[in-house]
Amino acid sequence: MRSVRAAHPDASKKDVVRAAFLSVIAHSGDDAERADRLHDFALRERVDLTEVPSEPKPPKKRKNKQPKA
């Protein structure tokens, strides 16, 4: 990851992971079953439970704007 960050400092972690999976799947050759397994694996691994909040955030309270007199 460090070497990729050095070469592509503006790339997000999500972009790097997508590019890695695309590369692996693209180089699976003509074996459709292998490509399907890799694709399924990528979709399963896509969900990162550390990024999912355990509880939804409460809505932000709006400030009442008082009309100027």
N, CA, C and O atoms as a Tinker XYZ file with bonds, in Angstrom:
   276  protein
     1  N      0.828000   -1.178000    0.000000    73     2
     2  CA     0.000000    0.000000    0.000000    64     1     3
     3  C      0.882000    1.254000    0.000000    63     2     4     5
     4  O      0.550000    2.253000   -0.638000    81     3
     5  N      1.992000    1.193000    0.711000    73     3     6
     6  CA     2.880000    2.359000    0.765000    64     5     7
     7  C      3.433000    2.712000   -0.606000    63     6     8     9
     8  O      3.503000    3.886000   -0.969000    81     7
     9  N      3.828000    1.693000   -1.369000    73     7    10
    10  CA     4.396000    1.977000   -2.689000    64     9    11
    11  C      3.340000    2.544000   -3.632000    63    10    12    13
    12  O      3.641000    3.399000   -4.466000    81    11
    13  N      2.109000    2.069000   -3.500000    73    11    14
    14  CA     1.023000    2.611000   -4.325000    64    13    15
    15  C      0.752000    4.052000   -3.916000    63    14    16    17
    16  O      0.564000    4.911000   -4.778000    81    15
    17  N      0.728000    4.330000   -2.621000    73    15    18
    18  CA     0.508000    5.703000   -2.126000    64    17    19
    19  C      1.611000    6.642000   -2.632000    63    18    20    21
    20  O      1.349000    7.799000   -2.961000    81    19
    21  N      2.844000    6.130000   -2.689000    73    19    22
    22  CA     3.947000    6.959000   -3.170000    64    21    23
    23  C      3.772000    7.291000   -4.655000    63    22    24    25
    24  O      4.048000    8.412000   -5.083000    81    23
    25  N      3.312000    6.310000   -5.432000    73    23    26
    26  CA     3.122000    6.525000   -6.866000    64    25    27
    27  C      1.848000    7.296000   -7.179000    63    26    28    29
    28  O      1.793000    8.035000   -8.162000    81    27
    29  N      0.823000    7.125000   -6.345000    73    27    30
    30  CA    -0.485000    7.757000   -6.573000    64    29    31
    31  C     -0.981000    8.384000   -5.266000    63    30    32    33
    32  O     -1.865000    7.827000   -4.615000    81    31
    33  N     -0.427000    9.528000   -4.878000    73    31    34
    34  CA    -0.772000   10.105000   -3.572000    64    33    35
    35  C     -2.227000   10.558000   -3.444000    63    34    36    37
    36  O     -2.742000   10.648000   -2.330000    81    35
    37  N     -2.893000   10.842000   -4.555000    73    35    38
    38  CA    -4.282000   11.309000   -4.492000    64    37    39
    39  C     -5.301000   10.178000   -4.532000    63    38    40    41
    40  O     -6.500000   10.424000   -4.399000    81    39
    41  N     -4.844000    8.944000   -4.714000    73    39    42
    42  CA    -5.767000    7.807000   -4.804000    64    41    43
    43  C     -6.281000    7.442000   -3.417000    63    42    44    45
    44  O     -5.523000    7.396000   -2.448000    81    43
    45  N     -7.580000    7.184000   -3.344000    73    43    46
    46  CA    -8.152000    6.753000   -2.069000    64    45    47
    47  C     -7.895000    5.256000   -1.886000    63    46    48    49
    48  O     -7.562000    4.552000   -2.839000    81    47
    49  N     -8.052000    4.786000   -0.660000    73    47    50
    50  CA    -7.877000    3.358000   -0.386000    64    49    51
    51  C     -8.871000    2.553000   -1.217000    63    50    52    53
    52  O     -8.546000    1.480000   -1.726000    81    51
    53  N    -10.078000    3.081000   -1.345000    73    51    54
    54  CA   -11.123000    2.418000   -2.122000    64    53    55
    55  C    -10.691000    2.279000   -3.586000    63    54    56    57
    56  O    -10.891000    1.225000   -4.190000    81    55
    57  N    -10.102000    3.330000   -4.158000    73    55    58
    58  CA    -9.632000    3.276000   -5.541000    64    57    59
    59  C     -8.521000    2.246000   -5.712000    63    58    60    61
    60  O     -8.487000    1.517000   -6.703000    81    59
    61  N     -7.619000    2.193000   -4.746000    73    59    62
    62  CA    -6.505000    1.241000   -4.818000    64    61    63
    63  C     -7.021000   -0.192000   -4.767000    63    62    64    65
    64  O     -6.576000   -1.042000   -5.538000    81    63
    65  N     -7.953000   -0.459000   -3.866000    73    63    66
    66  CA    -8.506000   -1.811000   -3.736000    64    65    67
    67  C     -9.259000   -2.202000   -4.999000    63    66    68    69
    68  O     -9.113000   -3.326000   -5.479000    81    67
    69  N    -10.052000   -1.305000   -5.539000    73    67    70
    70  CA   -10.783000   -1.601000   -6.779000    64    69    71
    71  C     -9.828000   -1.907000   -7.922000    63    70    72    73
    72  O    -10.048000   -2.847000   -8.685000    81    71
    73  N     -8.771000   -1.115000   -8.041000    73    71    74
    74  CA    -7.799000   -1.344000   -9.108000    64    73    75
    75  C     -7.102000   -2.691000   -8.940000    63    74    76    77
    76  O     -6.839000   -3.385000   -9.922000    81    75
    77  N     -6.803000   -3.059000   -7.697000    73    75    78
    78  CA    -6.150000   -4.345000   -7.445000    64    77    79
    79  C     -7.056000   -5.506000   -7.838000    63    78    80    81
    80  O     -6.610000   -6.444000   -8.499000    81    79
    81  N     -8.323000   -5.452000   -7.438000    73    79    82
    82  CA    -9.245000   -6.527000   -7.803000    64    81    83
    83  C     -9.469000   -6.572000   -9.310000    63    82    84    85
    84  O     -9.541000   -7.654000   -9.893000    81    83
    85  N     -9.579000   -5.407000   -9.944000    73    83    86
    86  CA    -9.756000   -5.372000  -11.393000    64    85    87
    87  C     -8.568000   -6.019000  -12.086000    63    86    88    89
    88  O     -8.735000   -6.774000  -13.044000    81    87
    89  N     -7.376000   -5.725000  -11.602000    73    87    90
    90  CA    -6.174000   -6.308000  -12.182000    64    89    91
    91  C     -6.153000   -7.826000  -12.034000    63    90    92    93
    92  O     -5.834000   -8.542000  -12.983000    81    91
    93  N     -6.489000   -8.312000  -10.851000    73    91    94
    94  CA    -6.502000   -9.763000  -10.613000    64    93    95
    95  C     -7.537000  -10.440000  -11.501000    63    94    96    97
    96  O     -7.254000  -11.472000  -12.110000    81    95
    97  N     -8.732000   -9.864000  -11.578000    73    95    98
    98  CA    -9.801000  -10.459000  -12.386000    64    97    99
    99  C     -9.454000  -10.396000  -13.868000    63    98   100   101
   100  O     -9.702000  -11.349000  -14.607000    81    99
   101  N     -8.881000   -9.276000  -14.305000    73    99   102
   102  CA    -8.532000   -9.122000  -15.719000    64   101   103
   103  C     -7.454000  -10.117000  -16.142000    63   102   104   105
   104  O     -7.419000  -10.545000  -17.295000    81   103
   105  N     -6.583000  -10.480000  -15.218000    73   103   106
   106  CA    -5.506000  -11.408000  -15.544000    64   105   107
   107  C     -5.852000  -12.859000  -15.215000    63   106   108   109
   108  O     -4.966000  -13.709000  -15.121000    81   107
   109  N     -7.129000  -13.134000  -15.043000    73   107   110
   110  CA    -7.536000  -14.512000  -14.758000    64   109   111
   111  C     -7.567000  -15.356000  -16.026000    63   110   112   113
   112  O     -7.819000  -16.560000  -15.971000    81   111
   113  N     -7.313000  -14.729000  -17.153000    73   111   114
   114  CA    -7.269000  -15.461000  -18.411000    64   113   115
   115  C     -8.656000  -15.736000  -18.948000    63   114   116   117
   116  O     -9.607000  -15.013000  -18.650000    81   115
   117  N     -8.762000  -16.785000  -19.741000    73   115   118
   118  CA   -10.032000  -17.142000  -20.367000    64   117   119
   119  C    -10.874000  -18.059000  -19.491000    63   118   120   121
   120  O    -11.915000  -18.547000  -19.930000    81   119
   121  N    -10.445000  -18.296000  -18.277000    73   119   122
   122  CA   -11.163000  -19.183000  -17.367000    64   121   123
   123  C    -12.317000  -18.412000  -16.720000    63   122   124   125
   124  O    -12.117000  -17.688000  -15.744000    81   123
   125  N    -13.516000  -18.573000  -17.267000    73   123   126
   126  CA   -14.689000  -17.832000  -16.786000    64   125   127
   127  C    -15.029000  -18.199000  -15.346000    63   126   128   129
   128  O    -15.438000  -17.337000  -14.568000    81   127
   129  N    -14.863000  -19.468000  -14.986000    73   127   130
   130  CA   -15.178000  -19.895000  -13.617000    64   129   131
   131  C    -14.241000  -19.219000  -12.612000    63   130   132   133
   132  O    -14.669000  -18.787000  -11.541000    81   131
   133  N    -12.980000  -19.136000  -12.968000    73   131   134
   134  CA   -12.008000  -18.479000  -12.086000    64   133   135
   135  C    -12.340000  -16.994000  -11.941000    63   134   136   137
   136  O    -12.284000  -16.451000  -10.838000    81   135
   137  N    -12.679000  -16.346000  -13.035000    73   135   138
   138  CA   -13.050000  -14.928000  -12.986000    64   137   139
   139  C    -14.290000  -14.724000  -12.127000    63   138   140   141
   140  O    -14.368000  -13.758000  -11.370000    81   139
   141  N    -15.262000  -15.629000  -12.240000    73   139   142
   142  CA   -16.479000  -15.536000  -11.422000    64   141   143
   143  C    -16.161000  -15.677000   -9.932000    63   142   144   145
   144  O    -16.700000  -14.941000   -9.105000    81   143
   145  N    -15.285000  -16.625000   -9.597000    73   143   146
   146  CA   -14.906000  -16.807000   -8.191000    64   145   147
   147  C    -14.199000  -15.566000   -7.645000    63   146   148   149
   148  O    -14.459000  -15.138000   -6.521000    81   147
   149  N    -13.307000  -14.998000   -8.447000    73   147   150
   150  CA   -12.599000  -13.792000   -8.023000    64   149   151
   151  C    -13.559000  -12.619000   -7.861000    63   150   152   153
   152  O    -13.439000  -11.832000   -6.922000    81   151
   153  N    -14.506000  -12.509000   -8.776000    73   151   154
   154  CA   -15.492000  -11.431000   -8.704000    64   153   155
   155  C    -16.353000  -11.581000   -7.457000    63   154   156   157
   156  O    -16.606000  -10.604000   -6.752000    81   155
   157  N    -16.802000  -12.800000   -7.182000    73   155   158
   158  CA   -17.604000  -13.049000   -5.979000    64   157   159
   159  C    -16.811000  -12.728000   -4.707000    63   158   160   161
   160  O    -17.341000  -12.144000   -3.762000    81   159
   161  N    -15.545000  -13.116000   -4.703000    73   159   162
   162  CA   -14.690000  -12.811000   -3.556000    64   161   163
   163  C    -14.563000  -11.300000   -3.359000    63   162   164   165
   164  O    -14.644000  -10.804000   -2.235000    81   163
   165  N    -14.367000  -10.580000   -4.451000    73   163   166
   166  CA   -14.235000   -9.120000   -4.369000    64   165   167
   167  C    -15.494000   -8.486000   -3.807000    63   166   168   169
   168  O    -15.418000   -7.558000   -3.002000    81   167
   169  N    -16.647000   -8.977000   -4.224000    73   167   170
   170  CA   -17.905000   -8.419000   -3.722000    64   169   171
   171  C    -18.098000   -8.711000   -2.238000    63   170   172   173
   172  O    -18.583000   -7.858000   -1.495000    81   171
   173  N    -17.721000   -9.913000   -1.805000    73   171   174
   174  CA   -17.844000  -10.254000   -0.382000    64   173   175
   175  C    -16.918000   -9.398000    0.472000    63   174   176   177
   176  O    -17.299000   -8.949000    1.553000    81   175
   177  N    -15.714000   -9.177000   -0.012000    73   175   178
   178  CA   -14.719000   -8.423000    0.751000    64   177   179
   179  C    -14.955000   -6.920000    0.685000    63   178   180   181
   180  O    -14.336000   -6.158000    1.429000    81   179
   181  N    -15.830000   -6.501000   -0.185000    73   179   182
   182  CA   -16.084000   -5.075000   -0.388000    64   181   183
   183  C    -16.666000   -4.407000    0.857000    63   182   184   185
   184  O    -16.398000   -3.233000    1.111000    81   183
   185  N    -17.445000   -5.130000    1.617000    73   183   186
   186  CA   -18.080000   -4.574000    2.803000    64   185   187
   187  C    -17.070000   -4.562000    3.942000    63   186   188   189
   188  O    -16.581000   -5.611000    4.361000    81   187
   189  N    -16.764000   -3.373000    4.435000    73   187   190
   190  CA   -15.847000   -3.215000    5.558000    64   189   191
   191  C    -16.677000   -2.847000    6.777000    63   190   192   193
   192  O    -17.200000   -1.736000    6.865000    81   191
   193  N    -16.799000   -3.771000    7.708000    73   191   194
   194  CA   -17.659000   -3.556000    8.863000    64   193   195
   195  C    -17.146000   -2.456000    9.779000    63   194   196   197
   196  O    -17.902000   -1.942000   10.603000    81   195
   197  N    -15.886000   -2.088000    9.653000    73   195   198
   198  CA   -15.378000   -1.001000   10.487000    64   197   199
   199  C    -15.901000    0.346000   10.027000    63   198   200   201
   200  O    -15.883000    1.308000   10.796000    81   199
   201  N    -16.368000    0.437000    8.784000    73   199   202
   202  CA   -16.873000    1.700000    8.264000    64   201   203
   203  C    -18.368000    1.872000    8.490000    63   202   204   205
   204  O    -18.895000    2.972000    8.322000    81   203
   205  N    -19.049000    0.812000    8.864000    73   203   206
   206  CA   -20.497000    0.875000    9.055000    64   205   207
   207  C    -20.778000    1.324000   10.485000    63   206   208   209
   208  O    -20.355000    0.656000   11.429000    81   207
   209  N    -21.484000    2.444000   10.667000    73   207   210
   210  CA   -21.775000    2.874000   12.037000    64   209   211
   211  C    -22.731000    1.910000   12.714000    63   210   212   213
   212  O    -23.624000    1.356000   12.073000    81   211
   213  N    -22.541000    1.710000   14.019000    73   211   214
   214  CA   -23.392000    0.771000   14.742000    64   213   215
   215  C    -24.795000    1.329000   14.932000    63   214   216   217
   216  O    -25.769000    0.577000   14.948000    81   215
   217  N    -24.897000    2.645000   15.074000    73   215   218
   218  CA   -26.199000    3.280000   15.229000    64   217   219
   219  C    -26.261000    4.482000   14.294000    63   218   220   221
   220  O    -25.252000    5.154000   14.078000    81   219
   221  N    -27.427000    4.753000   13.743000    73   219   222
   222  CA   -27.524000    5.927000   12.879000    64   221   223
   223  C    -27.335000    7.210000   13.685000    63   222   224   225
   224  O    -27.693000    7.288000   14.860000    81   223
   225  N    -26.771000    8.201000   13.026000    73   223   226
   226  CA   -26.572000    9.483000   13.689000    64   225   227
   227  C    -27.905000   10.210000   13.790000    63   226   228   229
   228  O    -28.721000   10.140000   12.871000    81   227
   229  N    -28.132000   10.906000   14.900000    73   227   230
   230  CA   -29.381000   11.672000   15.018000    64   229   231
   231  C    -29.348000   12.848000   14.045000    63   230   232   233
   232  O    -28.275000   13.357000   13.721000    81   231
   233  N    -30.511000   13.277000   13.582000    73   231   234
   234  CA   -30.531000   14.403000   12.642000    64   233   235
   235  C    -30.026000   15.675000   13.317000    63   234   236   237
   236  O    -30.205000   15.880000   14.518000    81   235
   237  N    -29.396000   16.514000   12.516000    73   235   238
   238  CA   -28.897000   17.780000   13.043000    64   237   239
   239  C    -30.067000   18.712000   13.308000    63   238   240   241
   240  O    -31.038000   18.754000   12.553000    81   239
   241  N    -29.950000   19.455000   14.395000    73   239   242
   242  CA   -31.000000   20.411000   14.730000    64   241   243
   243  C    -30.764000   21.698000   13.953000    63   242   244   245
   244  O    -29.640000   22.189000   13.848000    81   243
   245  N    -31.835000   22.218000   13.422000    73   243   246
   246  CA   -31.748000   23.479000   12.698000    64   245   247
   247  C    -31.894000   24.637000   13.668000    63   246   248   249
   248  O    -32.636000   24.569000   14.648000    81   247
   249  N    -31.184000   25.673000   13.373000    73   247   250
   250  CA   -31.337000   26.886000   14.168000    64   249   251
   251  C    -32.510000   27.668000   13.596000    63   250   252   253
   252  O    -32.616000   27.853000   12.383000    81   251
   253  N    -33.387000   28.124000   14.481000    73   251   254
   254  CA   -34.503000   28.950000   14.026000    64   253   255
   255  C    -33.987000   30.344000   13.726000    63   254   256   257
   256  O    -33.400000   31.012000   14.576000    81   255
   257  N    -34.217000   30.751000   12.522000    73   255   258
   258  CA   -33.804000   32.093000   12.144000    64   257   259
   259  C    -34.915000   33.064000   12.509000    63   258   260   261
   260  O    -36.040000   32.965000   12.018000    81   259
   261  N    -34.581000   33.985000   13.363000    73   259   262
   262  CA   -35.547000   35.001000   13.775000    64   261   263
   263  C    -35.533000   36.128000   12.747000    63   262   264   265
   264  O    -34.469000   36.617000   12.365000    81   263
   265  N    -36.716000   36.536000   12.304000    73   263   266
   266  CA   -36.738000   37.659000   11.354000    64   265   267
   267  C    -36.243000   38.930000   12.040000    63   266   268   269
   268  O    -36.558000   39.207000   13.197000    81   267
   269  N    -35.463000   39.683000   11.285000    73   267   270
   270  CA   -34.930000   40.932000   11.837000    64   269   271
   271  C    -36.039000   41.965000   11.939000    63   270   272   273
   272  O    -36.843000   42.109000   11.018000    81   271
   273  N    -36.088000   42.688000   13.054000    73   271   274
   274  CA   -37.136000   43.698000   13.267000    64   273   275
   275  C    -36.701000   45.059000   12.819000    63   274   276
   276  O    -37.464000   46.019000   12.929000    81   275
